[in-house]
């Protein structure tokens, strides 16, 4: 929470928060429950926008639960929240003992999950019997005035096509212009008007220190995973 307050006081416009069960490595040391922390941040900040970077609404969570959690957070911080989603990592999703399917199945699960989330945000009673999920007689009663945008993570061409088809924006973890191009070419989602540019977020990892050698040592100790490809 203190980092978010310092960021807001320093003029940052938004912050992204991981929705992990585990940190990438033990040295990172923390991995809080994102929805509790977001509720606290709604009260601890005034202007900073927040988004999950990213939530996997398919295995560890049922998409109906993500829809409720995100709607509540968006109600607590009106206009300051976006839901970032992706196909997830086994690092976090294996914990319930469910199978870790190949990408093609996880992509289909994510697309169906986003459909369910958007439908529940309409405030209607939802019955859904899909290929991967069942929702019966469900309705959300705590809803923001406007539903939050859904930004989809993509690191390759197939994911970029999916993000372009179902997302209101893109979250990219590799500085690859072709991912942005595929995203833009794959259609418009939500209420984005034709020709409008949807938001594109890029994760860039930075380590600051008094000298380069110290920064390299810190980066290797705390965040060596960023040197690994997908």
C-alpha positions in Angstrom: 0.0 0.0 0.0 2.8 2.4 0.8 4.4 1.9 -2.6 1.0 2.9 -4.2 0.7 6.0 -2.0 4.3 7.1 -2.8 3.6 6.5 -6.6 0.5 8.7 -6.4 2.3 11.4 -4.5 5.1 11.3 -7.1 2.8 11.8 -10.0 2.3 8.4 -11.4 -1.0 7.9 -13.2 -1.5 4.1 -12.8 -0.2 1.0 -11.1 -0.4 -2.6 -12.0 -0.7 -5.4 -9.4 0.0 -9.1 -9.9 -2.8 -11.6 -9.3 -0.4 -14.4 -8.1 -0.7 -17.1 -5.6 3.1 -17.5 -5.6 5.9 -15.0 -6.3 8.1 -16.0 -9.3 10.9 -16.9 -6.9 11.1 -17.2 -3.1 13.5 -14.2 -2.9 10.6 -11.9 -4.0 9.0 -12.8 -0.7 5.4 -11.5 -1.1 2.3 -12.5 -2.9 -0.9 -11.1 -1.3 -4.5 -11.8 -2.3 -5.0 -9.1 -4.9 -8.7 -8.4 -4.3 -8.3 -7.6 -0.6 -5.3 -5.4 -1.4 -7.3 -3.5 -4.1 -10.1 -2.9 -1.6 -7.6 -1.3 0.8 -5.9 0.7 -2.0 -9.3 2.1 -3.0 -9.4 3.9 0.4 -5.6 4.6 0.6 -5.4 6.5 -2.7 -7.5 9.2 -4.5 -6.3 9.5 -8.1 -4.1 6.5 -9.0 -5.6 4.1 -11.4 -5.1 0.3 -10.8 -5.3 -2.8 -12.9 -4.6 -6.5 -12.4 -1.5 -7.6 -14.3 -3.0 -10.1 -14.8 -5.8 -12.2 -13.5 -6.3 -15.7 -14.9 -10.1 -16.2 -14.7 -10.1 -19.8 -15.8 -8.7 -22.4 -13.4 -7.9 -21.1 -9.9 -10.9 -18.8 -10.2 -14.3 -19.3 -11.8 -15.1 -16.4 -14.1 -18.3 -15.5 -12.2 -16.2 -14.9 -9.0 -13.8 -12.7 -11.0 -16.8 -10.8 -12.4 -18.1 -10.1 -8.8 -14.6 -9.2 -7.4 -13.8 -6.8 -10.3 -17.3 -5.2 -10.1 -16.9 -4.5 -6.4 -13.4 -3.0 -6.8 -14.6 -0.9 -9.7 -17.4 0.3 -7.4 -15.0 1.2 -4.7 -12.7 3.3 -7.0 -15.0 4.6 -9.8 -13.2 5.2 -13.0 -9.9 4.0 -11.6 -9.8 0.3 -12.3 -9.3 -2.0 -15.2 -9.4 -5.8 -15.2 -6.3 -7.3 -16.8 -6.7 -11.0 -17.8 -4.6 -13.7 -19.4 -4.2 -17.4 -19.9 -2.2 -17.7 -16.7 0.8 -19.6 -15.5 1.0 -23.1 -14.0 3.0 -21.4 -11.2 -0.3 -20.2 -9.7 -3.0 -22.3 -11.3 -1.8 -25.8 -10.3 -2.6 -25.2 -6.6 -6.2 -26.6 -6.8 -5.0 -29.8 -8.5 -6.7 -29.1 -11.8 -5.2 -30.1 -15.1 -2.9 -27.5 -16.8 -4.2 -27.7 -20.4 -2.3 -26.7 -23.6 -2.5 -23.1 -24.8 -5.3 -23.7 -27.3 -7.7 -24.9 -24.6 -6.6 -22.2 -22.2 -7.2 -19.5 -24.9 -10.7 -20.9 -25.5 -11.4 -20.9 -21.7 -10.3 -17.3 -21.5 -12.6 -16.2 -24.3 -15.5 -18.0 -22.7 -14.6 -16.5 -19.3 -14.5 -12.9 -20.7 -18.0 -13.5 -22.3 -19.3 -14.6 -18.9 -17.8 -11.6 -17.1 -19.2 -9.1 -19.5 -22.6 -10.7 -19.4 -22.7 -10.6 -15.6 -21.6 -6.9 -15.6 -24.8 -6.2 -17.6 -26.8 -6.8 -14.3 -29.0 -9.4 -16.0 -29.7 -12.9 -14.6 -27.2 -15.1 -16.3 -27.6 -18.8 -17.2 -24.6 -20.1 -19.2 -23.8 -23.7 -20.2 -20.6 -23.5 -22.2 -17.8 -25.8 -23.2 -15.8 -25.0 -20.1 -18.1 -23.2 -17.5 -21.6 -23.4 -16.1 -23.3 -20.4 -14.5 -26.8 -20.9 -13.1 -29.3 -18.2 -12.1 -26.5 -15.7 -11.3 -26.9 -11.9 -11.0 -24.5 -9.3 -9.7 -26.1 -6.7 -7.5 -23.1 -4.5 -6.7 -22.1 -2.9 -10.0 -20.2 0.3 -11.0 -22.0 2.9 -13.0 -19.8 1.9 -15.9 -18.1 -1.5 -16.3 -14.4 -1.5 -16.1 -12.4 -2.1 -19.3 -10.9 -5.5 -19.8 -7.3 -5.5 -21.1 -5.9 -8.8 -22.3 -2.3 -10.0 -22.0 -0.4 -11.2 -25.0 3.1 -12.2 -25.7 2.8 -13.9 -29.1 0.8 -13.8 -32.4 -2.0 -16.2 -31.3 -2.5 -14.4 -28.0 -2.4 -11.0 -29.8 -5.2 -12.2 -32.1 -7.3 -13.2 -29.1 -6.6 -10.0 -27.3 -7.6 -8.0 -30.3 -10.8 -9.9 -30.6 -12.0 -9.8 -27.0 -10.0 -7.0 -25.3 -10.6 -3.3 -24.7 -6.8 -2.9 -24.5 -3.5 -4.8 -24.6 -1.0 -5.8 -22.0 2.3 -6.8 -23.5 5.2 -8.4 -21.6 7.7 -8.3 -24.5 8.7 -5.2 -26.5 7.5 -6.7 -29.8 5.8 -4.4 -32.2 4.3 -7.3 -34.2 2.1 -8.1 -31.1 0.7 -4.6 -31.2 0.1 -4.8 -34.9 -1.7 -8.2 -34.6 -3.8 -6.8 -31.8 -4.9 -3.8 -33.7 -5.7 -5.9 -36.8 -7.9 -8.3 -34.9 -11.0 -6.3 -34.4 -12.6 -4.0 -31.9 -14.1 -5.2 -28.5 -16.5 -3.6 -26.1 -17.6 0.0 -26.8 -14.5 1.2 -28.6 -15.5 3.3 -31.5 -14.1 2.4 -34.9 -10.8 4.0 -35.6 -10.1 4.7 -31.9 -6.8 3.5 -30.4 -7.3 1.1 -27.6 -4.8 1.4 -24.7 -1.6 -0.6 -25.0 0.5 -1.3 -21.9 4.0 -2.6 -21.9 5.9 -4.0 -18.9 9.4 -2.7 -18.7 11.5 -3.9 -15.8 13.9 -1.3 -14.2 16.4 -1.7 -11.4 18.0 1.5 -10.0 21.1 1.6 -7.9 24.0 4.0 -7.2 26.1 2.1 -9.7 25.5 -0.4 -12.5 27.2 -3.4 -10.8 25.0 -3.0 -7.7 21.9 -2.8 -9.9 22.9 -6.0 -11.8 23.4 -7.9 -8.6 20.0 -6.7 -7.2 18.2 -7.6 -10.5 19.8 -11.0 -10.6 18.9 -11.7 -7.0 15.3 -10.3 -7.0 14.0 -10.7 -10.5 16.1 -13.1 -12.6 13.0 -14.5 -14.3 12.7 -11.4 -16.6 15.7 -12.7 -18.5 13.9 -15.9 -19.5 11.7 -16.1 -22.6 8.2 -17.5 -22.6 
